[in-house]
Amino acid sequence: MMQLQSKSNRSEQPSAKNPSSVELAELVQKEPISIVWSPQRSTWIKIAILSGLMLFLQMPHLRWLVKKWISDPNWSHGFVIPLFSLYLLYSRRNALFAAKPRISVWGLVLMILCLAGEILGIFPVRNYWVSQLFMVGMIFGLVWYLAGGQVMRVVWLPILFLIFAIPLPELLYSRIALPLQNFAARGAVAMLQLFKVSISSIASSLHIISRSGVERNLTVAEACSGMRLLMAFLALGVAMAYLDYKPIWQRIILVIAAIPIAIFCNVIRVAITCWMYYIDEPELGQDFMHHFTGVLMLIPAFAMLWVLAWIIQHIFVEETES
């Protein structure tokens, strides 16, 4: 009996002399080190099959989108939107890896409904915009089906963010652009009249008399309506609201404020172009300012949105219990 006891004591001695293994076990128990999901081989096969099938079904839409992004300058930002979505996912990588993935039947139901809606949008309705929206819905449903609700709480916005890359239908685009054209013309007139410029507007048409007495008629075209700046900046506002850990009401303010900021910056753009005509530099107004200010206006627009975010963060401070 004494010999057995001495052996057991000797077997316990290494654990007493090496506490690092005990500390490591306690650390793992309190705070898991590995947060990477390692699915089984069958799960990887299911992911590969469903993803490949979806890519095959959506290939016509993807080809059309790429051609539209290349040919239409108003939607050239479509190439950047998927990259932004990936960055939004990367910014939430800790929460994403910590979530427990599981199969959700509701995601499969959503995929079937979106597939039916996409087919109806192509053949009877012939509205490709609706079909492309259902394409994003199918991606949403696929992730929901394979990963479950906990993962969807993290990735829902980066997936829906892809909607900003889908061009609006021509009719809807024109209906939104027309009032923006008229507003840009009226805003430019009001701004330039402060500097004693002889300018007037009817709808989106402008009549300006230069300082040398030359009369010129200008038109705020659909390309100058500010829709490109509006869509790009609305997407930027959503991204900023998602990346910042602010209360929900502050995030909503950021998204809503992106709209008037983009419209105001486009008014400045039209006013600068008209000023070039007023100082008898029509070539500069047509070639340089007319194209370059579209990109240049992103700088003050982003600055205004950043200042607004700073004001919200530093003025509206939550009270903490002492």
C-alpha positions in Angstrom: 0.0 0.0 0.0 2.8 2.4 0.9 4.5 1.7 -2.5 1.3 2.4 -4.4 0.8 5.7 -2.5 4.4 6.8 -3.2 3.9 6.2 -6.9 0.7 8.2 -6.9 2.5 11.0 -5.2 5.3 10.9 -7.7 2.7 11.0 -10.5 1.2 14.2 -9.0 4.5 16.0 -8.6 5.0 17.1 -12.2 1.7 18.9 -12.3 2.6 20.7 -9.1 6.0 21.7 -10.5 4.6 22.8 -13.8 1.7 25.2 -13.2 1.7 26.6 -16.8 -0.5 23.8 -18.0 -3.0 24.6 -15.3 -2.9 28.3 -16.1 -3.4 27.6 -19.8 -6.4 25.4 -19.1 -7.9 28.1 -16.9 -7.3 30.7 -19.6 -9.0 28.6 -22.3 -11.9 27.9 -19.9 -12.4 31.6 -19.2 -11.6 33.1 -22.6 -11.4 30.8 -25.6 -8.3 31.3 -27.7 -9.5 29.7 -31.0 -12.5 31.5 -32.5 -12.1 30.1 -36.0 -15.0 27.9 -37.2 -13.8 24.6 -38.5 -16.8 23.0 -40.3 -16.9 19.4 -41.3 -16.2 18.2 -44.8 -19.8 17.7 -45.6 -20.5 21.4 -44.7 -17.7 22.5 -47.1 -19.2 20.4 -49.8 -22.6 21.9 -49.3 -21.2 25.5 -49.3 -19.2 24.8 -52.5 -22.2 23.3 -54.3 -24.7 26.0 -53.3 -22.2 28.8 -54.0 -21.3 27.4 -57.4 -25.0 26.9 -58.3 -25.8 30.5 -57.3 -22.8 31.8 -59.3 -24.0 29.9 -62.3 -27.6 31.2 -62.0 -26.5 34.8 -61.4 -23.9 35.0 -64.2 -26.1 36.8 -66.7 -26.9 39.5 -64.1 -23.2 39.8 -63.1 -22.2 40.3 -66.8 -24.8 42.9 -67.2 -23.8 44.8 -64.1 -20.1 44.8 -65.1 -21.0 46.2 -68.5 -23.2 48.9 -66.9 -20.5 49.9 -64.4 -18.0 50.3 -67.3 -20.3 52.1 -69.8 -22.3 54.4 -67.5 -20.2 56.9 -65.4 -23.1 57.4 -63.0 -22.6 53.8 -61.8 -18.9 53.4 -62.0 -18.8 53.2 -58.2 -20.4 49.8 -58.6 -16.9 48.2 -58.7 -16.1 49.7 -55.2 -19.2 48.6 -53.4 -18.3 44.9 -53.1 -14.9 45.9 -51.8 -16.6 48.1 -49.2 -18.8 45.2 -48.2 -15.8 43.0 -47.6 -14.2 45.7 -45.5 -17.4 46.0 -43.5 -17.2 42.3 -42.8 -13.5 42.6 -41.9 -14.3 45.3 -39.4 -16.6 42.9 -37.6 -14.4 39.9 -37.9 -14.2 39.3 -34.1 -17.9 39.2 -33.7 -18.2 37.1 -36.9 -15.8 34.4 -35.7 -17.3 34.4 -32.2 -20.8 33.7 -33.6 -21.9 30.1 -33.6 -22.9 29.0 -37.1 -25.8 26.6 -37.6 -28.1 25.6 -40.4 -31.3 27.7 -40.6 -34.3 26.5 -42.6 -35.6 30.1 -42.9 -32.6 30.9 -45.1 -33.6 28.1 -47.5 -37.1 29.4 -47.6 -35.9 32.9 -48.4 -33.7 31.6 -51.2 -36.6 29.8 -52.8 -38.8 32.8 -52.6 -36.1 35.1 -54.0 -35.4 32.6 -56.8 -39.2 32.6 -57.7 -39.2 36.4 -57.5 -36.1 36.7 -59.7 -37.7 34.4 -62.4 -40.9 36.5 -62.3 -38.9 39.7 -62.7 -37.1 38.4 -65.8 -39.9 36.8 -67.8 -43.4 38.2 -67.1 -42.4 41.6 -65.7 -39.1 42.1 -67.5 -37.8 44.3 -64.8 -34.1 43.5 -64.4 -33.7 45.8 -61.4 -36.2 43.8 -59.4 -34.5 40.6 -60.5 -31.1 42.0 -59.3 -32.6 42.9 -56.0 -33.8 39.3 -55.6 -30.2 38.3 -56.4 -29.0 40.1 -53.3 -31.8 38.5 -51.4 -30.6 35.1 -52.6 -27.1 35.8 -51.2 -28.7 36.9 -48.0 -30.7 33.7 -47.8 -27.7 31.5 -48.7 -25.6 32.9 -45.8 -28.6 32.7 -43.5 -29.2 29.0 -44.4 -25.6 28.0 -44.0 -24.6 30.1 -41.0 -27.8 30.9 -39.0 -29.2 33.8 -37.1 -26.1 34.7 -35.0 -24.0 35.2 -38.0 -26.7 37.1 -39.8 -26.8 39.6 -37.0 -23.3 40.5 -38.0 -23.3 40.3 -41.8 -26.8 41.5 -42.7 -25.8 45.0 -43.5 -22.6 44.2 -45.5 -24.8 41.9 -47.7 -27.6 44.5 -48.2 -24.9 47.1 -48.9 -24.5 45.4 -52.3 -27.8 47.1 -53.3 -25.9 50.3 -53.8 -24.1 48.7 -56.8 -27.3 47.9 -58.6 -28.2 50.7 -61.1 -31.7 52.1 -60.8 -34.2 51.7 -63.7 -33.9 54.5 -66.3 -37.5 55.7 -65.6 -37.0 55.8 -61.8 -33.5 57.4 -62.2 -35.0 60.2 -64.4 -37.8 60.9 -62.0 -35.4 61.4 -59.2 -32.8 63.3 -61.3 -35.3 65.9 -62.7 -36.2 67.6 -59.4 -32.5 67.5 -58.5 -31.6 69.3 -61.7 -34.2 72.0 -61.0 -33.0 72.4 -57.4 -29.4 72.6 -58.5 -30.3 75.4 -61.0 -32.3 77.4 -58.5 -29.6 76.9 -55.8 -26.8 78.1 -58.2 -28.9 81.1 -59.1 -29.4 82.1 -55.4 -25.8 81.6 -54.6 -24.4 83.6 -57.6 -26.9 86.4 -57.1 -25.3 87.1 -53.7 -22.2 88.1 -55.8 -24.2 90.4 -58.1 -24.1 87.9 -61.0 -26.9 88.5 -63.6 -28.4 85.0 -63.8 -31.9 83.5 -63.8 -33.4 80.1 -64.2 -36.5 78.4 -65.6 -36.7 74.7 -64.5 -33.2 73.4 -65.2 -32.4 76.0 -67.8 -30.1 78.9 -66.9 -29.7 82.3 -68.5 -26.5 84.2 -67.5 -25.0 87.5 -68.7 -21.2 87.5 -68.4 -19.3 90.5 -67.1 -18.4 91.5 -70.7 -22.2 91.5 -71.6 -22.3 88.2 -73.4 -25.6 86.3 -72.9 -25.4 82.5 -72.5 -28.0 79.8 -72.0 -27.0 76.8 -70.0 -28.8 73.7 -69.0 -28.3 71.5 -65.9 -28.3 68.1 -67.7 -29.2 64.8 -66.1 -25.5 64.0 -65.7 -25.1 67.1 -63.6 -28.1 66.4 -61.4 -25.9 65.1 -58.6 -27.3 61.6 -58.6 -23.9 60.1 -58.9 -22.7 62.1 -55.8 -25.9 61.3 -54.0 -25.7 57.6 -54.4 -22.0 57.4 -53.6 -22.4 59.6 -50.6 -25.5 57.8 -49.3 -23.5 54.5 -49.4 -20.6 56.3 -47.6 -23.1 57.5 -44.9 -24.4 53.9 -44.4 -20.8 52.6 -44.1 -19.8 55.3 -41.6 -22.9 54.5 -39.5 -22.1 50.8 -39.5 -18.4 51.2 -38.6 -19.0 53.6 -35.7 -20.2 52.3 -32.4 -22.8 55.1 -31.9 -26.3 54.9 -30.6 -28.8 54.0 -33.3 -30.3 57.5 -33.5 -26.9 59.0 -34.2 -26.3 56.5 -37.0 -29.7 57.3 -38.5 -28.8 61.0 -38.5 -25.5 60.3 -40.3 -27.3 58.4 -43.0 -30.1 61.0 -43.5 -27.6 63.9 -43.4 -25.7 62.4 -46.3 -28.6 63.3 -48.6 -28.7 67.1 -48.1 -24.9 67.3 -48.0 -24.6 65.6 -51.4 -27.3 67.9 -52.9 -25.7 71.0 -51.4 -22.3 70.1 -52.8 -23.8 69.6 -56.2 -25.3 73.1 -56.1 -21.8 74.4 -55.4 -20.6 72.4 -58.4 -23.2 74.0 -60.7 -22.5 77.4 -59.3 -18.7 77.1 -59.9 -19.4 76.0 -63.5 -21.7 79.0 -64.1 -19.1 81.3 -62.6 -16.6 80.2 -65.2 -19.1 81.4 -67.9 -19.6 84.6 -66.0 -15.9 85.5 -66.1 -15.9 84.6 -69.9 -14.1 81.3 -69.5 -16.6 78.9 -71.2 -13.9 76.4 -72.2 -12.8 76.1 -68.5 -16.5 75.7 -67.5 -17.1 73.0 -70.1 -13.9 71.0 -70.0 -12.2 71.3 -66.7 -14.7 72.4 -64.0 -17.6 70.5 -65.5 -15.8 67.2 -65.1 -13.3 67.8 -62.3 -15.7 69.3 -59.8 -17.7 66.1 -59.7 -14.8 64.4 -58.0 -13.6 67.6 -56.2 -16.9 67.9 -54.4 -16.4 64.6 -52.7 -13.8 66.4 -50.5 -16.1 69.0 -48.9 -18.9 66.5 -48.8 -16.9 64.0 -46.8 -15.5 66.9 -44.6 -19.1 68.0 -43.8 -20.2 64.5 -42.9 -17.1 63.9 -40.7 -17.7 67.2 -38.9 -21.3 66.2 -38.3 -20.2 62.9 -36.9 -17.7 64.7 -34.6 -20.3 67.1 -33.4 -22.8 64.3 -32.6 -20.1 62.3 -30.8 -18.8 65.2 -28.6 -21.9 67.3 -27.9 -24.4 64.5 -27.3 -22.6 62.6 -24.6 -24.3 59.8 -22.7 -24.4 60.3 -18.9 -22.5 57.7 -16.9 -23.2 56.8 -13.3 -20.6 58.1 -10.9 
